[in-house]
Amino acid sequence: MRRFHKLLAGASWMGEYGDPDTDDWSFLQRYSPYHNLDEATAYPPILVTTSTRDDRVHPGHARKLVSKLLDLGKGPSTFYYENIEGGHGGAANNKQRAFMSTLAYYFLEQTLAGKNRGE
């Protein structure tokens, strides 16, 4: 949330979210997932997906979140997939959309079965 307004269409969201370069930052920071990660917290497994070509939400946000989770030692339960095509929806065609859905369902199945809990 600190730099959302400097990437792609982010500046157009300041009317809704506020301007992080002003006093709005004190409010934005309270609910920013990235800024609220805590090394002492046990997080559930997470699958983060993005698209290299997302023109609304820069993939750098997802990359940075995953990187911080890994730096905090949350690697065994952090999973990341970046489609090099697609856009904001993450897929460029039905084949990719089916793959993304399968990936999410597989992650869910593995997580519920206890295979992605970092155990």
N, C-alpha and C positions, 0 to 999 in steps of 0.2 A: 504493500500500500504506500510505501514511501516514495516510489518513483513511477507509479502507474500512469501518471499524467504526462510523462516524458516519452512514453513508448506508444507507437501506432495511434490508435483512436482514443487512447486514455485521456487526453486533454478534454475530450467531449463529455467525459463522465464527471468532471469536477462539480457540475451543477447538482449532481445526485450525491456524490460521495464527499465532496469538499476538496479543498486545496491543501495538499500536504506541506506546501511551502509556507503556510500560515499557521495560526493557532489551531486550525482544524486538525493538525497532526496529532495533538494530544488525544483527540477522540478517535481518529482513524487507527492509531497505534494499538488501542485497546482491543480491537477486533481483527487485527491483521494476523492471519494464521502464521505467517513467517516470523513476525516479531514476537509472537507468543509461544514459540516452541521452547520447551524446557528440558534440559538434559535429564532431570530427575523424574520426569513423567514417563510412565509406561504407555506408549501409544499402541493402538491396535494396528494390524497390518494395513498398509495403504498402497493403492495402485494409483499412480499419477500418470495421466495421459495428456498429450498435447499434440499439436501439429506445427511443424516448422513454418508452415505458410499461414498460420492463423493471423489474420489481419486485424483482429479486434483485441485479443489478449495475447500479448507477446509471449512466445514459448520460454523466454528467459525467466518469467515468473515461476513456471513449473520447474525449470532446471535449477534455479536458485533454491527453491523449497527442498527439492530432493537432495541437493548438495548439503544443505544445512542439516537435514535429517541424518545423512551419512556421517557428517562431521560430529554429530552428537551421539554417534554409536548406534543409531537406529537402523543400520543397514540390513540386518537379517529380515526385517519386516517391511522394508521399503522397496517398492517395485516401480519401474518407470518405463514408459513406452512413448516414443515420439515418432509419429508418422511424418515422413518427409513431404507428403502431398497433403491434399485436403485443405481445409480452411478452419473456420471457427468450430465447425462440427467434428473435425478430426479425421474426416474421410473424404476422398475425392470421388468415390463411386460406390456402387452397391457391394462390390467384392470387399473393398476396404471397410465399409460399414459393417459387413458381416464379420470380418476379422476382429474389429474393435469390440463388437458385441460378444463374440466368442472369447476374446481375451478377458473381458470383464466377468463373464460367467465362469470361466476357468479359474480366475483369481478368487472369486467368491466361493466356488466349490472347494478349492484347495485351502482357503482360509477357514471355512467352516469345518473341514476335516482335520484341521490342526496342522497342516503341512507348511503354512506360511507364518507361523507365529514366532519364528526365530528360536525355536526350541532345539 
